[in-house]
């Protein structure tokens, strides 16, 4: 009994085909687009103040930076009023 490690592969660079890689173009464009973002949606960032460590933020926290209001208004997002 106990844990048996997965067989084959062995891990290492490039072994996770579902990962977003730093050297492969077009991966983010291949992900499904959400038509109407809402304030609770989560985005991935690299924090420049923490040696570019990966962190998450909400769409609302980004909207709050620009004073553009709630992210729930799709027309404002499309017009560039929320993220500009």
N, C-alpha and C positions, 0 to 999 in steps of 0.2 A: 504494500500500500504506500501511498504518498504521491507526491507530484512527479509526473514524468514530463521532461521538457519536450517541446515540439521537435519532430524529426525533420532533418533536411534544412536547407536554407542557411541556417547559422546566423542570420541577422547581418548587420553591417550596412555600409552605405549602399543605398539604392535597393534595399531588399523589401521595402514597404511600398508596393505599387499604388496604394491609396493615399500616400502622404503628399503634401505640397513640398516640392523640392526647391532649393535656392538657385538651381542652375538649369531649370527646365521652363522654357517659355510657354505661355498659353494655358497653364494649369488652372489658374483662377477663372479665366474666361470660359473654361469647360464646365465649371460648376453651375448648377441651375441658378437662374436669376430670380430673385424675389421681387414681384411687381410693386408691392406696397409695404415698404419698411415701417415698422412700428418702434416706439421708444424702447421697448424691452429687448429688441434684437441685439445680438452680440457680434462684435467685430474683432478680428485678430489684429494686433499691432505689435511692432517691435519698439520697446521703450528706450528712447535715446538717452534718457537719464539713468538707465540701469544696464548699460553695456549692451543695448539692443536685445535684452531678454524678451521673449514672447510674453505678451499679456493680453487680456481681453478688456474691452470697453463696451458700453452700451451705445446704441445709436443716439439715445437721449443725451448722454454725457458729451457727445460730440456736438450735438445741436446746441447744448447749453453754452458751449464755448463761443459760438457766434451770435448768440442772442436771437437765433432764428425761430425760436418757439418749438413746439412739439414736433416730433418727427412723424406723427400720425397723418399729417396732411400731405398726401402724395403729390398734389398739384404744386405745392411749395417746393418739394424736393426736385421735381422735374424742372421747375423754373430756376433752380439753383439758389433759392432763397434760404434754404436751411444750412447748407454746407459751405456757403461762400462767406 
